[in-house]
Amino acid sequence: MSDPDQPYGILTAEATRLMEECQYTCEVIHQVISGSRSPPGVL
């Protein structure tokens, strides 16, 4: 947030990262409930 012209840049980046992390967590939980033990993206 050091650039006064772009004060929300870091917040946008963090929000995107948190959304991706939540999506991954939801996929893992769904797979565990479904009975699959391998994490998403792992064959």
mmCIF file as gemmi writes it, N, C-alpha and C atoms, coordinates in Angstrom:
data_model
loop_
_atom_site.group_PDB
_atom_site.id
_atom_site.type_symbol
_atom_site.label_atom_id
_atom_site.label_alt_id
_atom_site.label_comp_id
_atom_site.label_asym_id
_atom_site.label_entity_id
_atom_site.label_seq_id
_atom_site.pdbx_PDB_ins_code
_atom_site.Cartn_x
_atom_site.Cartn_y
_atom_site.Cartn_z
_atom_site.occupancy
_atom_site.B_iso_or_equiv
_atom_site.pdbx_formal_charge
_atom_site.auth_seq_id
_atom_site.auth_asym_id
_atom_site.pdbx_PDB_model_num
ATOM 1 N N . MET Axp A 1 ? 0.807 -1.192 0 1 0 ? 1 A 1
ATOM 2 C CA . MET Axp A 1 ? 0 0 0 1 0 ? 1 A 1
ATOM 3 C C . MET Axp A 1 ? 0.852 1.257 0 1 0 ? 1 A 1
ATOM 4 N N . SER Axp A 2 ? 2.058 1.147 -0.424 1 0 ? 2 A 1
ATOM 5 C CA . SER Axp A 2 ? 2.933 2.305 -0.421 1 0 ? 2 A 1
ATOM 6 C C . SER Axp A 2 ? 2.67 3.252 -1.582 1 0 ? 2 A 1
ATOM 7 N N . ASP Axp A 3 ? 2.002 2.776 -2.63 1 0 ? 3 A 1
ATOM 8 C CA . ASP Axp A 3 ? 1.701 3.614 -3.786 1 0 ? 3 A 1
ATOM 9 C C . ASP Axp A 3 ? 0.331 4.258 -3.593 1 0 ? 3 A 1
ATOM 10 N N . PRO Axp A 4 ? 0.272 5.588 -3.371 1 0 ? 4 A 1
ATOM 11 C CA . PRO Axp A 4 ? -1.021 6.228 -3.114 1 0 ? 4 A 1
ATOM 12 C C . PRO Axp A 4 ? -1.965 6.21 -4.308 1 0 ? 4 A 1
ATOM 13 N N . ASP Axp A 5 ? -1.434 5.975 -5.517 1 0 ? 5 A 1
ATOM 14 C CA . ASP Axp A 5 ? -2.298 5.895 -6.695 1 0 ? 5 A 1
ATOM 15 C C . ASP Axp A 5 ? -3.002 4.548 -6.819 1 0 ? 5 A 1
ATOM 16 N N . GLN Axp A 6 ? -2.467 3.526 -6.211 1 0 ? 6 A 1
ATOM 17 C CA . GLN Axp A 6 ? -3.037 2.175 -6.289 1 0 ? 6 A 1
ATOM 18 C C . GLN Axp A 6 ? -3.166 1.582 -4.882 1 0 ? 6 A 1
ATOM 19 N N . PRO Axp A 7 ? -3.987 2.177 -4.016 1 0 ? 7 A 1
ATOM 20 C CA . PRO Axp A 7 ? -4.036 1.716 -2.621 1 0 ? 7 A 1
ATOM 21 C C . PRO Axp A 7 ? -4.668 0.342 -2.429 1 0 ? 7 A 1
ATOM 22 N N . TYR Axp A 8 ? -5.412 -0.137 -3.415 1 0 ? 8 A 1
ATOM 23 C CA . TYR Axp A 8 ? -6.118 -1.401 -3.229 1 0 ? 8 A 1
ATOM 24 C C . TYR Axp A 8 ? -5.472 -2.566 -3.965 1 0 ? 8 A 1
ATOM 25 N N . GLY Axp A 9 ? -4.341 -2.339 -4.595 1 0 ? 9 A 1
ATOM 26 C CA . GLY Axp A 9 ? -3.684 -3.405 -5.343 1 0 ? 9 A 1
ATOM 27 C C . GLY Axp A 9 ? -3.357 -4.611 -4.495 1 0 ? 9 A 1
ATOM 28 N N . ILE Axp A 10 ? -2.739 -4.39 -3.338 1 0 ? 10 A 1
ATOM 29 C CA . ILE Axp A 10 ? -2.358 -5.512 -2.473 1 0 ? 10 A 1
ATOM 30 C C . ILE Axp A 10 ? -3.597 -6.194 -1.903 1 0 ? 10 A 1
ATOM 31 N N . LEU Axp A 11 ? -4.641 -5.411 -1.635 1 0 ? 11 A 1
ATOM 32 C CA . LEU Axp A 11 ? -5.879 -6.009 -1.123 1 0 ? 11 A 1
ATOM 33 C C . LEU Axp A 11 ? -6.531 -6.9 -2.174 1 0 ? 11 A 1
ATOM 34 N N . THR Axp A 12 ? -6.493 -6.469 -3.414 1 0 ? 12 A 1
ATOM 35 C CA . THR Axp A 12 ? -7.046 -7.276 -4.502 1 0 ? 12 A 1
ATOM 36 C C . THR Axp A 12 ? -6.255 -8.564 -4.665 1 0 ? 12 A 1
ATOM 37 N N . ALA Axp A 13 ? -4.939 -8.469 -4.586 1 0 ? 13 A 1
ATOM 38 C CA . ALA Axp A 13 ? -4.098 -9.664 -4.709 1 0 ? 13 A 1
ATOM 39 C C . ALA Axp A 13 ? -4.368 -10.636 -3.567 1 0 ? 13 A 1
ATOM 40 N N . GLU Axp A 14 ? -4.502 -10.12 -2.352 1 0 ? 14 A 1
ATOM 41 C CA . GLU Axp A 14 ? -4.775 -10.985 -1.2 1 0 ? 14 A 1
ATOM 42 C C . GLU Axp A 14 ? -6.169 -11.601 -1.291 1 0 ? 14 A 1
ATOM 43 N N . ALA Axp A 15 ? -7.139 -10.837 -1.754 1 0 ? 15 A 1
ATOM 44 C CA . ALA Axp A 15 ? -8.493 -11.373 -1.904 1 0 ? 15 A 1
ATOM 45 C C . ALA Axp A 15 ? -8.511 -12.51 -2.917 1 0 ? 15 A 1
ATOM 46 N N . THR Axp A 16 ? -7.772 -12.34 -4.011 1 0 ? 16 A 1
ATOM 47 C CA . THR Axp A 16 ? -7.688 -13.385 -5.028 1 0 ? 16 A 1
ATOM 48 C C . THR Axp A 16 ? -7.038 -14.636 -4.455 1 0 ? 16 A 1
ATOM 49 N N . ARG Axp A 17 ? -5.967 -14.461 -3.706 1 0 ? 17 A 1
ATOM 50 C CA . ARG Axp A 17 ? -5.265 -15.6 -3.1 1 0 ? 17 A 1
ATOM 51 C C . ARG Axp A 17 ? -6.187 -16.33 -2.119 1 0 ? 17 A 1
ATOM 52 N N . LEU Axp A 18 ? -6.908 -15.581 -1.303 1 0 ? 18 A 1
ATOM 53 C CA . LEU Axp A 18 ? -7.809 -16.202 -0.336 1 0 ? 18 A 1
ATOM 54 C C . LEU Axp A 18 ? -8.956 -16.94 -1.017 1 0 ? 18 A 1
ATOM 55 N N . MET Axp A 19 ? -9.483 -16.386 -2.106 1 0 ? 19 A 1
ATOM 56 C CA . MET Axp A 19 ? -10.547 -17.076 -2.848 1 0 ? 19 A 1
ATOM 57 C C . MET Axp A 19 ? -10.037 -18.389 -3.416 1 0 ? 19 A 1
ATOM 58 N N . GLU Axp A 20 ? -8.814 -18.38 -3.97 1 0 ? 20 A 1
ATOM 59 C CA . GLU Axp A 20 ? -8.238 -19.614 -4.519 1 0 ? 20 A 1
ATOM 60 C C . GLU Axp A 20 ? -7.995 -20.632 -3.41 1 0 ? 20 A 1
ATOM 61 N N . GLU Axp A 21 ? -7.552 -20.172 -2.257 1 0 ? 21 A 1
ATOM 62 C CA . GLU Axp A 21 ? -7.31 -21.068 -1.132 1 0 ? 21 A 1
ATOM 63 C C . GLU Axp A 21 ? -8.619 -21.677 -0.635 1 0 ? 21 A 1
ATOM 64 N N . CYS Axp A 22 ? -9.662 -20.876 -0.567 1 0 ? 22 A 1
ATOM 65 C CA . CYS Axp A 22 ? -10.976 -21.384 -0.15 1 0 ? 22 A 1
ATOM 66 C C . CYS Axp A 22 ? -11.52 -22.402 -1.155 1 0 ? 22 A 1
ATOM 67 N N . GLN Axp A 23 ? -11.334 -22.126 -2.442 1 0 ? 23 A 1
ATOM 68 C CA . GLN Axp A 23 ? -11.793 -23.057 -3.476 1 0 ? 23 A 1
ATOM 69 C C . GLN Axp A 23 ? -11.085 -24.398 -3.339 1 0 ? 23 A 1
ATOM 70 N N . TYR Axp A 24 ? -9.767 -24.37 -3.128 1 0 ? 24 A 1
ATOM 71 C CA . TYR Axp A 24 ? -9.006 -25.601 -2.967 1 0 ? 24 A 1
ATOM 72 C C . TYR Axp A 24 ? -9.493 -26.368 -1.734 1 0 ? 24 A 1
ATOM 73 N N . THR Axp A 25 ? -9.713 -25.638 -0.637 1 0 ? 25 A 1
ATOM 74 C CA . THR Axp A 25 ? -10.177 -26.273 0.594 1 0 ? 25 A 1
ATOM 75 C C . THR Axp A 25 ? -11.534 -26.928 0.392 1 0 ? 25 A 1
ATOM 76 N N . CYS Axp A 26 ? -12.424 -26.253 -0.323 1 0 ? 26 A 1
ATOM 77 C CA . CYS Axp A 26 ? -13.742 -26.826 -0.618 1 0 ? 26 A 1
ATOM 78 C C . CYS Axp A 26 ? -13.617 -28.094 -1.45 1 0 ? 26 A 1
ATOM 79 N N . GLU Axp A 27 ? -12.709 -28.088 -2.424 1 0 ? 27 A 1
ATOM 80 C CA . GLU Axp A 27 ? -12.499 -29.279 -3.246 1 0 ? 27 A 1
ATOM 81 C C . GLU Axp A 27 ? -11.977 -30.44 -2.415 1 0 ? 27 A 1
ATOM 82 N N . VAL Axp A 28 ? -11.06 -30.163 -1.497 1 0 ? 28 A 1
ATOM 83 C CA . VAL Axp A 28 ? -10.525 -31.216 -0.626 1 0 ? 28 A 1
ATOM 84 C C . VAL Axp A 28 ? -11.63 -31.787 0.25 1 0 ? 28 A 1
ATOM 85 N N . ILE Axp A 29 ? -12.429 -30.921 0.854 1 0 ? 29 A 1
ATOM 86 C CA . ILE Axp A 29 ? -13.52 -31.377 1.712 1 0 ? 29 A 1
ATOM 87 C C . ILE Axp A 29 ? -14.51 -32.21 0.91 1 0 ? 29 A 1
ATOM 88 N N . HIS Axp A 30 ? -14.84 -31.77 -0.287 1 0 ? 30 A 1
ATOM 89 C CA . HIS Axp A 30 ? -15.765 -32.517 -1.136 1 0 ? 30 A 1
ATOM 90 C C . HIS Axp A 30 ? -15.212 -33.907 -1.456 1 0 ? 30 A 1
ATOM 91 N N . GLN Axp A 31 ? -13.922 -33.979 -1.763 1 0 ? 31 A 1
ATOM 92 C CA . GLN Axp A 31 ? -13.33 -35.281 -2.078 1 0 ? 31 A 1
ATOM 93 C C . GLN Axp A 31 ? -13.301 -36.191 -0.866 1 0 ? 31 A 1
ATOM 94 N N . VAL Axp A 32 ? -13.026 -35.634 0.308 1 0 ? 32 A 1
ATOM 95 C CA . VAL Axp A 32 ? -13.018 -36.453 1.526 1 0 ? 32 A 1
ATOM 96 C C . VAL Axp A 32 ? -14.41 -37.001 1.801 1 0 ? 32 A 1
ATOM 97 N N . ILE Axp A 33 ? -15.415 -36.147 1.653 1 0 ? 33 A 1
ATOM 98 C CA . ILE Axp A 33 ? -16.793 -36.586 1.869 1 0 ? 33 A 1
ATOM 99 C C . ILE Axp A 33 ? -17.188 -37.641 0.841 1 0 ? 33 A 1
ATOM 100 N N . SER Axp A 34 ? -16.702 -37.481 -0.384 1 0 ? 34 A 1
ATOM 101 C CA . SER Axp A 34 ? -17.022 -38.438 -1.455 1 0 ? 34 A 1
ATOM 102 C C . SER Axp A 34 ? -16.275 -39.755 -1.316 1 0 ? 34 A 1
ATOM 103 N N . GLY Axp A 35 ? -15.258 -39.789 -0.473 1 0 ? 35 A 1
ATOM 104 C CA . GLY Axp A 35 ? -14.525 -41.018 -0.243 1 0 ? 35 A 1
ATOM 105 C C . GLY Axp A 35 ? -13.187 -41.085 -0.933 1 0 ? 35 A 1
ATOM 106 N N . SER Axp A 36 ? -12.838 -40.113 -1.747 1 0 ? 36 A 1
ATOM 107 C CA . SER Axp A 36 ? -11.544 -40.084 -2.408 1 0 ? 36 A 1
ATOM 108 C C . SER Axp A 36 ? -10.534 -39.473 -1.458 1 0 ? 36 A 1
ATOM 109 N N . ARG Axp A 37 ? -9.345 -40.06 -1.372 1 0 ? 37 A 1
ATOM 110 C CA . ARG Axp A 37 ? -8.36 -39.565 -0.428 1 0 ? 37 A 1
ATOM 111 C C . ARG Axp A 37 ? -7.272 -38.72 -1.053 1 0 ? 37 A 1
ATOM 112 N N . SER Axp A 38 ? -7.159 -38.699 -2.376 1 0 ? 38 A 1
ATOM 113 C CA . SER Axp A 38 ? -6.109 -37.899 -2.999 1 0 ? 38 A 1
ATOM 114 C C . SER Axp A 38 ? -6.576 -36.46 -3.164 1 0 ? 38 A 1
ATOM 115 N N . PRO Axp A 39 ? -5.705 -35.489 -2.881 1 0 ? 39 A 1
ATOM 116 C CA . PRO Axp A 39 ? -6.089 -34.079 -3.037 1 0 ? 39 A 1
ATOM 117 C C . PRO Axp A 39 ? -6.344 -33.714 -4.487 1 0 ? 39 A 1
ATOM 118 N N . PRO Axp A 40 ? -7.087 -32.63 -4.73 1 0 ? 40 A 1
ATOM 119 C CA . PRO Axp A 40 ? -7.361 -32.216 -6.103 1 0 ? 40 A 1
ATOM 120 C C . PRO Axp A 40 ? -6.091 -31.989 -6.89 1 0 ? 40 A 1
ATOM 121 N N . GLY Axp A 41 ? -6.097 -32.41 -8.13 1 0 ? 41 A 1
ATOM 122 C CA . GLY Axp A 41 ? -4.942 -32.211 -8.984 1 0 ? 41 A 1
ATOM 123 C C . GLY Axp A 41 ? -3.894 -33.293 -8.873 1 0 ? 41 A 1
ATOM 124 N N . VAL Axp A 42 ? -4.062 -34.237 -7.949 1 0 ? 42 A 1
ATOM 125 C CA . VAL Axp A 42 ? -3.092 -35.333 -7.774 1 0 ? 42 A 1
ATOM 126 C C . VAL Axp A 42 ? -3.716 -36.597 -8.316 1 0 ? 42 A 1
ATOM 127 N N . LEU Axp A 43 ? -3.011 -37.244 -9.232 1 0 ? 43 A 1
ATOM 128 C CA . LEU Axp A 43 ? -3.54 -38.475 -9.818 1 0 ? 43 A 1
ATOM 129 C C . LEU Axp A 43 ? -3.078 -39.696 -9.079 1 0 ? 43 A 1
